Amino acid sequence: MKPVERISESHAVEAAATLTGARNRFNRFEWAGAFGDLGTLIPFIVGYVSVVGMDPGGVLFAFGFGMIASGAYYKTPFPVQPMKAIGAVATAQAGNVAITAQAIGAAGFITGVFWLLLSTTSLAKRLSTWVSNALASGIVLGLGLGLMLAAIRMMADDWLLASVTLTATVLLLTRPAVPAMLLLLVFGAGAALFQDPTLASELSAIDPGLQLPRLALTDLSWNDLAVGALILALPQVPLTLGNAVIATTRENNRLFPDRPVNERKVMFSTGAMNLGSAVLGGVPMCHGAGGMAGHVRFGAHTGGAPIILGSILLLLALFFSGSIQTLFRMFPTPILGVILFLAGAQLAWGSGAFFNKTRGAGRLVMLATAAIALWNVGVAFIVGLALDYATRHWLRT
């Protein structure tokens, strides 16, 4: 893996240097990189639709619009992902708690208001100054390793398919002229059709039909607001701050120093897209360092990648939302695991630069934060913040 990661890293830095002031591009590498975040996107969408009963049209439309806006605004492969803590609770505990589509909408609305308000205060800048490079690098390392572990569990569904695909993809990634992701998706679709002969007939029976998104939030109850705020939105806050705001900002500025962002901008876009998603019947969304790593890992270097994926999702939302679960079956779980594994490896490798140039307390903070992040990124952020403060102020010799 190491030579491939080095090639990808140098490729990203070189591309960033040559794209200074450039507009978004839509070449074959942006098309390939556009699909680098499917490993997290598809499982969460399927969970929201099949378990919670969300309208797939609203979910896909909100994601599509958010991705297009993100690519146009940041002009880097700035990702839009499901909020993982909210998604995990919604899909895993829907039978234990009254988690409905209305409660999901309430969580998105409350989340949007929170981050919009936070972006207008001086607290956004103050938070960024509190977070050291050791803490941010630890979060990134933990996220990368966590994605790789999750990917291994996904690949366990079919080790033969996963190992062959992973080996071939790694070899293809050593050849920068080859859009490895596009070949991977074609191979994955072929494998899905081979493993499930009924899939071809189901795909041929799909009948496109225009379906416009419907306005949501029209019949919220106090119970929906309580569940959305306390059970869904509140546990997500530290995770969003650590991963979606701070880690993504640092990762963007490391890879694309010619197109820097700051925490206030990221908080604002997080709030704005969640308000829009809640109104359109979508789910809570955020940015994420893992998603950016996935886009970059497969060749994306501009906002063209999220715009491409967003446009495809809008098309699916408007014409194919009734058949979305059939269409997603063209992406076998082991193939999604391969995509997720390589994104995690890209993310973990990126934190290595700080590890190599720091010593002592900095390494301790980084490794401790990364270890806790394997369990919970939000808790890792809080513990890492306290440990970093202690090593810099109380434990100095």
NORCOR-V632574 format. One record per residue. N is the residue number from 0. RES is the residue in three letters. D_CENTER is the distance of its C-alpha to the mean C-alpha in whole Angstrom. Layout:
n=N res=RES d_center=D_CENTER
n=N res=RES d_center=D_CENTER
This chain:
n=0 res=MET d_center=22
n=1 res=LYS d_center=23
n=2 res=PRO d_center=25
n=3 res=VAL d_center=22
n=4 res=GLU d_center=20
n=5 res=ARG d_center=22
n=6 res=ILE d_center=23
n=7 res=SER d_center=19
n=8 res=GLU d_center=19
n=9 res=SER d_center=22
n=10 res=HIS d_center=21
n=11 res=ALA d_center=19
n=12 res=VAL d_center=21
n=13 res=GLU d_center=24
n=14 res=ALA d_center=22
n=15 res=ALA d_center=21
n=16 res=ALA d_center=25
n=17 res=THR d_center=26
n=18 res=LEU d_center=23
n=19 res=THR d_center=25
n=20 res=GLY d_center=25
n=21 res=ALA d_center=24
n=22 res=ARG d_center=23
n=23 res=ASN d_center=20
n=24 res=ARG d_center=21
n=25 res=PHE d_center=20
n=26 res=ASN d_center=22
n=27 res=ARG d_center=21
n=28 res=PHE d_center=19
n=29 res=GLU d_center=17
n=30 res=TRP d_center=17
n=31 res=ALA d_center=16
n=32 res=GLY d_center=13
n=33 res=ALA d_center=12
n=34 res=PHE d_center=11
n=35 res=GLY d_center=9
n=36 res=ASP d_center=6
n=37 res=LEU d_center=9
n=38 res=GLY d_center=9
n=39 res=THR d_center=6
n=40 res=LEU d_center=7
n=41 res=ILE d_center=11
n=42 res=PRO d_center=12
n=43 res=PHE d_center=11
n=44 res=ILE d_center=12
n=45 res=VAL d_center=15
n=46 res=GLY d_center=16
n=47 res=TYR d_center=16
n=48 res=VAL d_center=18
n=49 res=SER d_center=20
n=50 res=VAL d_center=21
n=51 res=VAL d_center=20
n=52 res=GLY d_center=22
n=53 res=MET d_center=20
n=54 res=ASP d_center=21
n=55 res=PRO d_center=19
n=56 res=GLY d_center=20
n=57 res=GLY d_center=19
n=58 res=VAL d_center=15
n=59 res=LEU d_center=15
n=60 res=PHE d_center=17
n=61 res=ALA d_center=15
n=62 res=PHE d_center=11
n=63 res=GLY d_center=14
n=64 res=PHE d_center=15
n=65 res=GLY d_center=12
n=66 res=MET d_center=11
n=67 res=ILE d_center=15
n=68 res=ALA d_center=15
n=69 res=SER d_center=13
n=70 res=GLY d_center=14
n=71 res=ALA d_center=17
n=72 res=TYR d_center=17
n=73 res=TYR d_center=16
n=74 res=LYS d_center=17
n=75 res=THR d_center=14
n=76 res=PRO d_center=11
n=77 res=PHE d_center=9
n=78 res=PRO d_center=6
n=79 res=VAL d_center=6
n=80 res=GLN d_center=4
n=81 res=PRO d_center=7
n=82 res=MET d_center=8
n=83 res=LYS d_center=9
n=84 res=ALA d_center=12
n=85 res=ILE d_center=13
n=86 res=GLY d_center=12
n=87 res=ALA d_center=14
n=88 res=VAL d_center=17
n=89 res=ALA d_center=17
n=90 res=THR d_center=17
n=91 res=ALA d_center=19
n=92 res=GLN d_center=22
n=93 res=ALA d_center=22
n=94 res=GLY d_center=26
n=95 res=ASN d_center=27
n=96 res=VAL d_center=26
n=97 res=ALA d_center=26
n=98 res=ILE d_center=23
n=99 res=THR d_center=23
n=100 res=ALA d_center=21
n=101 res=GLN d_center=23
n=102 res=ALA d_center=22
n=103 res=ILE d_center=18
n=104 res=GLY d_center=20
n=105 res=ALA d_center=21
n=106 res=ALA d_center=18
n=107 res=GLY d_center=16
n=108 res=PHE d_center=20
n=109 res=ILE d_center=20
n=110 res=THR d_center=17
n=111 res=GLY d_center=17
n=112 res=VAL d_center=21
n=113 res=PHE d_center=20
n=114 res=TRP d_center=18
n=115 res=LEU d_center=20
n=116 res=LEU d_center=23
n=117 res=LEU d_center=21
n=118 res=SER d_center=21
n=119 res=THR d_center=24
n=120 res=THR d_center=26
n=121 res=SER d_center=27
n=122 res=LEU d_center=25
n=123 res=ALA d_center=21
n=124 res=LYS d_center=23
n=125 res=ARG d_center=25
n=126 res=LEU d_center=22
n=127 res=SER d_center=21
n=128 res=THR d_center=24
n=129 res=TRP d_center=24
n=130 res=VAL d_center=21
n=131 res=SER d_center=23
n=132 res=ASN d_center=21
n=133 res=ALA d_center=22
n=134 res=LEU d_center=20
n=135 res=ALA d_center=17
n=136 res=SER d_center=17
n=137 res=GLY d_center=18
n=138 res=ILE d_center=14
n=139 res=VAL d_center=13
n=140 res=LEU d_center=15
n=141 res=GLY d_center=15
n=142 res=LEU d_center=11
n=143 res=GLY d_center=12
n=144 res=LEU d_center=15
n=145 res=GLY d_center=13
n=146 res=LEU d_center=11
n=147 res=MET d_center=14
n=148 res=LEU d_center=16
n=149 res=ALA d_center=14
n=150 res=ALA d_center=14
n=151 res=ILE d_center=18
n=152 res=ARG d_center=18
n=153 res=MET d_center=17
n=154 res=MET d_center=19
n=155 res=ALA d_center=22
n=156 res=ASP d_center=22
n=157 res=ASP d_center=24
n=158 res=TRP d_center=25
n=159 res=LEU d_center=27
n=160 res=LEU d_center=24
n=161 res=ALA d_center=21
n=162 res=SER d_center=24
n=163 res=VAL d_center=25
n=164 res=THR d_center=22
n=165 res=LEU d_center=20
n=166 res=THR d_center=24
n=167 res=ALA d_center=24
n=168 res=THR d_center=21
n=169 res=VAL d_center=21
n=170 res=LEU d_center=25
n=171 res=LEU d_center=23
n=172 res=LEU d_center=21
n=173 res=THR d_center=24
n=174 res=ARG d_center=25
n=175 res=PRO d_center=24
n=176 res=ALA d_center=25
n=177 res=VAL d_center=24
n=178 res=PRO d_center=21
n=179 res=ALA d_center=20
n=180 res=MET d_center=17
n=181 res=LEU d_center=19
n=182 res=LEU d_center=22
n=183 res=LEU d_center=19
n=184 res=LEU d_center=19
n=185 res=VAL d_center=22
n=186 res=PHE d_center=23
n=187 res=GLY d_center=21
n=188 res=ALA d_center=22
n=189 res=GLY d_center=26
n=190 res=ALA d_center=25
n=191 res=ALA d_center=24
n=192 res=LEU d_center=27
n=193 res=PHE d_center=29
n=194 res=GLN d_center=28
n=195 res=ASP d_center=29
n=196 res=PRO d_center=32
n=197 res=THR d_center=31
n=198 res=LEU d_center=28
n=199 res=ALA d_center=30
n=200 res=SER d_center=32
n=201 res=GLU d_center=30
n=202 res=LEU d_center=28
n=203 res=SER d_center=31
n=204 res=ALA d_center=32
n=205 res=ILE d_center=29
n=206 res=ASP d_center=30
n=207 res=PRO d_center=28
n=208 res=GLY d_center=29
n=209 res=LEU d_center=28
n=210 res=GLN d_center=26
n=211 res=LEU d_center=26
n=212 res=PRO d_center=23
n=213 res=ARG d_center=25
n=214 res=LEU d_center=25
n=215 res=ALA d_center=24
n=216 res=LEU d_center=25
n=217 res=THR d_center=29
n=218 res=ASP d_center=30
n=219 res=LEU d_center=28
n=220 res=SER d_center=30
n=221 res=TRP d_center=31
n=222 res=ASN d_center=29
n=223 res=ASP d_center=26
n=224 res=LEU d_center=26
n=225 res=ALA d_center=26
n=226 res=VAL d_center=24
n=227 res=GLY d_center=21
n=228 res=ALA d_center=22
n=229 res=LEU d_center=23
n=230 res=ILE d_center=21
n=231 res=LEU d_center=18
n=232 res=ALA d_center=17
n=233 res=LEU d_center=19
n=234 res=PRO d_center=18
n=235 res=GLN d_center=14
n=236 res=VAL d_center=16
n=237 res=PRO d_center=16
n=238 res=LEU d_center=12
n=239 res=THR d_center=11
n=240 res=LEU d_center=14
n=241 res=GLY d_center=13
n=242 res=ASN d_center=10
n=243 res=ALA d_center=8
n=244 res=VAL d_center=12
n=245 res=ILE d_center=14
n=246 res=ALA d_center=12
n=247 res=THR d_center=10
n=248 res=THR d_center=13
n=249 res=ARG d_center=15
n=250 res=GLU d_center=13
n=251 res=ASN d_center=13
n=252 res=ASN d_center=17
n=253 res=ARG d_center=18
n=254 res=LEU d_center=17
n=255 res=PHE d_center=18
n=256 res=PRO d_center=21
n=257 res=ASP d_center=22
n=258 res=ARG d_center=20
n=259 res=PRO d_center=19
n=260 res=VAL d_center=17
n=261 res=ASN d_center=18
n=262 res=GLU d_center=17
n=263 res=ARG d_center=19
n=264 res=LYS d_center=17
n=265 res=VAL d_center=14
n=266 res=MET d_center=15
n=267 res=PHE d_center=17
n=268 res=SER d_center=15
n=269 res=THR d_center=13
n=270 res=GLY d_center=16
n=271 res=ALA d_center=17
n=272 res=MET d_center=14
n=273 res=ASN d_center=15
n=274 res=LEU d_center=18
n=275 res=GLY d_center=18
n=276 res=SER d_center=16
n=277 res=ALA d_center=18
n=278 res=VAL d_center=21
n=279 res=LEU d_center=20
n=280 res=GLY d_center=20
n=281 res=GLY d_center=16
n=282 res=VAL d_center=14
n=283 res=PRO d_center=12
n=284 res=MET d_center=9
n=285 res=CYS d_center=7
n=286 res=HIS d_center=6
n=287 res=GLY d_center=5
n=288 res=ALA d_center=7
n=289 res=GLY d_center=6
n=290 res=GLY d_center=4
n=291 res=MET d_center=7
n=292 res=ALA d_center=9
n=293 res=GLY d_center=8
n=294 res=HIS d_center=10
n=295 res=VAL d_center=12
n=296 res=ARG d_center=13
n=297 res=PHE d_center=14
n=298 res=GLY d_center=16
n=299 res=ALA d_center=15
n=300 res=HIS d_center=16
n=301 res=THR d_center=16
n=302 res=GLY d_center=15
n=303 res=GLY d_center=16
n=304 res=ALA d_center=13
n=305 res=PRO d_center=11
n=306 res=ILE d_center=15
n=307 res=ILE d_center=16
n=308 res=LEU d_center=13
n=309 res=GLY d_center=13
n=310 res=SER d_center=17
n=311 res=ILE d_center=17
n=312 res=LEU d_center=15
n=313 res=LEU d_center=18
n=314 res=LEU d_center=20
n=315 res=LEU d_center=19
n=316 res=ALA d_center=19
n=317 res=LEU d_center=23
n=318 res=PHE d_center=25
n=319 res=PHE d_center=23
n=320 res=SER d_center=21
n=321 res=GLY d_center=24
n=322 res=SER d_center=24
n=323 res=ILE d_center=20
n=324 res=GLN d_center=20
n=325 res=THR d_center=23
n=326 res=LEU d_center=21
n=327 res=PHE d_center=18
n=328 res=ARG d_center=20
n=329 res=MET d_center=20
n=330 res=PHE d_center=17
n=331 res=PRO d_center=19
n=332 res=THR d_center=17
n=333 res=PRO d_center=18
n=334 res=ILE d_center=17
n=335 res=LEU d_center=13
n=336 res=GLY d_center=14
n=337 res=VAL d_center=15
n=338 res=ILE d_center=12
n=339 res=LEU d_center=10
n=340 res=PHE d_center=13
n=341 res=LEU d_center=13
n=342 res=ALA d_center=10
n=343 res=GLY d_center=11
n=344 res=ALA d_center=14
n=345 res=GLN d_center=13
n=346 res=LEU d_center=12
n=347 res=ALA d_center=15
n=348 res=TRP d_center=17
n=349 res=GLY d_center=16
n=350 res=SER d_center=17
n=351 res=GLY d_center=21
n=352 res=ALA d_center=22
n=353 res=PHE d_center=23
n=354 res=PHE d_center=24
n=355 res=ASN d_center=27
n=356 res=LYS d_center=28
n=357 res=THR d_center=28
n=358 res=ARG d_center=31
n=359 res=GLY d_center=32
n=360 res=ALA d_center=30
n=361 res=GLY d_center=27
n=362 res=ARG d_center=26
n=363 res=LEU d_center=27
n=364 res=VAL d_center=25
n=365 res=MET d_center=22
n=366 res=LEU d_center=23
n=367 res=ALA d_center=23
n=368 res=THR d_center=20
n=369 res=ALA d_center=18
n=370 res=ALA d_center=20
n=371 res=ILE d_center=19
n=372 res=ALA d_center=16
n=373 res=LEU d_center=16
n=374 res=TRP d_center=17
n=375 res=ASN d_center=16
n=376 res=VAL d_center=14
n=377 res=GLY d_center=16
n=378 res=VAL d_center=19
n=379 res=ALA d_center=18
n=380 res=PHE d_center=18
n=381 res=ILE d_center=21
n=382 res=VAL d_center=23
n=383 res=GLY d_center=22
n=384 res=LEU d_center=23
n=385 res=ALA d_center=26
n=386 res=LEU d_center=27
n=387 res=ASP d_center=26
n=388 res=TYR d_center=29
n=389 res=ALA d_center=31
n=390 res=THR d_center=31
n=391 res=ARG d_center=32
n=392 res=HIS d_center=34
n=393 res=TRP d_center=36
n=394 res=LEU d_center=36
n=395 res=ARG d_center=37
n=396 res=THR d_center=41
